[in-house]
Amino acid sequence: MASASAALNPHRYLMDDRRFVGVIFLVPALLYILLLVGLPFLLAIAFGFSDVTVGNTELNFIGFDNFVAVWENDIFRQVFGNTVMFTLVSQIFILIFANILAIIFTQEFTGKWFARFIFILPWATPVSLAAIGWLWMFDTKYSPIDYLLLQTGFLGPKGILSNSRNLYWLANPVLSQISVIFVQVWRMTPLATVILMAGLSSIPTDILDQAEVDGSRFMRTLLQVKLPLILPIMVIALLFSMITMFGDMTVVYVLTRGGPVDYTRIIGLYSFQIGIEGGNLAQGAAMALFAFPLLLALALLMLRTASRAEVR
């Protein structure tokens, strides 16, 4: 009977093969990565080692000349420093806020699901629309933030922060950097929080019950039980957020276009301005590729850290 059934339906047992089914599920993801990530990456490498421009599309190999020229560019070195600084500073705040909010949202309280829904909106909102909203919030003359500070005595005559009626958020070098970091933290914290909530929810209840039986208080349970157990998940959330922010240019493009001067210009935006708007495809690609070795080393280090933490 079994042989007759197999003869009538030869694909029946093939679909029971875990390897075959795994390949079927992986092929769409691999094609997606290959077409939308792999091919543009290979094309960027080809551009980076050539002298291609918008007016001359011939790929003439010139070695590392583009990379040397980019690194000798004083503006690029400042842009590289801006990118690293924005990423690291924002990740510190994201990690702190995400842990606090994940702990809050895994507790039982009235209106928890509504609070979760409201909190997830910054991440669910398209980044361009969110950045435009913050562009209005930081407006030079009609900023509602400045209005509240003015009404509470922080701005205006004898103001605590300034005697002016406005702070000029996006025109001041320091405030413009703070504004970019704030918007990035506001945008990425919900995603990190959701990932950490999944990690906290996956902790076996018997471990928490045993800690409670042993007389462990909230902070001790958090620091010695919960956080060590979700450390691998925390590292993955941090890595995903860092890679996303390192290559993102939308927030800066909408808010400041890289100004004032070059205080908020980052690698993604600068490579776009040089390669696409300026027409120098080769140098634009070389600028974009500068971040790849750093991100690759960072990803390997963090994944190794997460693997060691998981084994323990």
N, C-alpha and C positions, 0 to 999 in steps of 0.2 A: 504493500500500500504506500509506504513512504517513497519507494523508488518510482512508483507510478505518479505520485503527486509531484515529485521533483521533476519528472520528465514533462509533466503538463505545465509546470510553472518553474522554469529553470532559475528565475531571478528571486525566488522566494528565500532561499538560503543565502543568497548573495547579500540581501538586505539585512540579514542577521549578523553579517560579518562586521565587527566593530571597526576594523581598519577601513573597510570600504565606505561605511557610513561616515566615519570621521573625515575621510578625504572629500566626500560629497559636501559636507558642511563647511569644510575649510576652503574649498575652491573659490566660492564667491568672495570671501574675505581676502584671499591671496590676490585675486584679480583686481579687487578694489585697491589694495595697497600697491600693486604693480603699476596700474594705469594712472592713479592719481598721486602717488608718492614716488615710486621707483623710477618711472620714465622722466618726470621733471627733474629728479635729483641727478640722474645720469646726464640729462641735457645741461643742467647747471654746471656739472663738472666739465663737460665739453666746452661750454662757453668760458669758464674760468681760465682754461689753459689756451685760449685763442684770443684773437683780436677782433672778434665779431662785434658789429654795431648794427643799429637799425638800418643804416645806409649801405653797409657791407656785410652780407650774411655768409661770407666764406669763412670756414673754420680753419684758419691758419694757426698752427701750433706755435706758441711763443714761450712755453715753459711756465715758470713761476713769476714772470714779469708783472702780471696783474696783481698777484698777492703781495709782492714786494712794494709795488706802487701804492697799494691800498694801505699797507701798514705804515708807510712813510708819510701818509696823509694825516696831519695833525687833527683834522676834524674827525676822521674815522676813529682815532684812538680815544677821543673824547666820547664819541658815540658808543664805542665798545664799553667804556667805563660806565656810561649812563645805563646801558642795557643790563650790565651785571649788577649795578647798584639798585636799579628798579626791581629786578627780579629777586635779589636776596632780601632786601628790606620788606618787600611786599609778602614774601613767603613767611617771614617771621610772624607778621600780624595774621596772615591767613591761618597758620598753624595754631596760633593761640586762640583766635576767635572760633575756628572750626572745632577745636576740642571742647571749648566751653559750650558752644551751641549744641554739639552732638550729645553732650551729657544732659543738657536741659531737655532736648527733644526726645530723649529716650526715657524720660520720666513721665509719670502719669499726672496730667493736670487738665483742667477744663479748657476746652478750645485748642487742644494740642494739634489736631489735624488742620484747623484753620490757620494756626500759626505756622505750621510747616508749609502750607500752600503759599502764604504770603512771603515767607522767607525764601522760597525757591524761585520766585519771580525774577530777581536780578540775573540769575543764570539762565532762565528760560527765555528771557527777553533777548531779541537779536542785539548783538553788541553795538551795531551802528546806531540803532534807535536809543539804546541806553546811553551811549556816548553823547548823542545830540541832546538828550534830556539833561545830562550833567553840564553840557556846554551852556545851556540856559541857566542852570543853577550858578555857574561861575561867571555869569555875564558881568561885563565891566561896570555898567551903570545900574542895571535892574536885577542884580543878584538877590534872590530871597534870603540867602545866607547872610549877606551884608546887611540886609534890612533888619533881620532879627538881631544881629550884633549891634546895629545902630540903636534899636529900641531898648536893648538891655544895657546900654552904656559902654559897650566894648569899642565902639567906633564913634566918630564925631568929635566935637569939641570936648577936650579933657577925657577922651576915650582911653580905656585901659590898653587896647592894642594899637590904636592909631588915632590921630586927630582928624584923619580923612574920613569921608563918608563911605568909602569903598576900599577894599583891600587889593583889588586888581589881581585876582587869583592867577590868571593865565598870562599876565604881563610881567609879573615879578619872578625872577629866576628860581628862588627858593620855593615860593608858593606854587609855582607851576609844577615843580617836581613833586611837591606834596599832593597836589591835586591829582596828578597822574597815578601816583601810588595809591591814593585813597580810592579812586575809581576802580583800579585793578583789584584791590582787596575786596571792595564791595561786590565786584562781579564774580570773583573766583571762590570766595568763601563758601557760598551755598553748595557748590559741587564738592569741595573738600569735606564739608559737614555731612553731606549725604553718604559719602564713602566711609567716613568714620562712624556714622550711625549704624551702617551695615556691619562694621567690625564689632562695635559694642553689642549689637543684637546677637551676634554669633557666639559670644562668650557663653560657655555652658553654665547653666544656672547652679549646678551642683558645686562649682568652684566658688561662685559668689556666696552660696549658702554656707559653705565651709568657712569662708572668710568671716561671715557674720557670726557663726557659731564660735569662732576663735576670738571674738570680741573686736574685730577690726572695724574702725570707724570709717566715715565716708572718705576722708582724704587719704588715709592709709590704704584703703581698698583701691582707690583710684590710682595712686602712685605706684603701689607695689603689685597690684593684680591686673587692673583693667588696661592701663597704658602699656605695660610690657607685653600683654597678650595681643594688643592691636598695633604694636610697633611695625610689623611688616606691612599692614594695610596703610598705616600712616605714612610710611616711606613711599609707597606706591602713589598715594594721593599727592604727596609733596612733589614727586618726580613728574607726574602728569601735569600738575599746575605750573611747575617751573618751565617745562618744555613748551607748554602752551603760551605762557607769557613771554618767554624769550623770543619766540618767533612772531608774536602778535604785533601788529602796527595800527590796528583800527582805532583804539582809544586815543593814542597820541596823534594820529592823523586828523581825527575829528576835533580834538580839543585844542591842539597847539600847532599842528603841522611841524613840530620839532622845535618851535621857538619857546621863549624868546632867545634869539641867537641860536645856539645849539644845545641849550640846557636840557631839553626833553627829547632830543632826537635819539632814536634807537636804531639798531642794525637793520631791522626789517624795513623801517621807513626810509632810511638812508639808501639802502640798496634799491628800493623801489624808485626813489627820486633820481638816483644816478642811472640805473639800468633802464627803467621804463620811461620816466618823464624826460631824462637827459639823453636817452638813446644809446648810452654806452653799456651794452648788454654784457660785455666781458667783465668789466670792473664791477658792475652790479651783481653778477653771479659770484665773483670772487669775494665780495663783501658778505654775501649771504652764506657762503661756504666756510667763512671764518668761524662761525658759531658751531659748525658740525663736530670738529674734534673735541671741543669743550663739552658739548652736550653728550657726546658718545661716552667720554670718560666719566662724566657725572652719572649717566644712566647705569653704566656698568658698576660703578662704586656703590650706588644706592641699591641696585638690585642685589649685589653681593651682601650688603648690609642687611637687607630684608630677608635674604635666604638664611643668613646666620642667625638672625633673630627668630626666625620660624623654627629652625632646628632646635634651638634652646627651649 
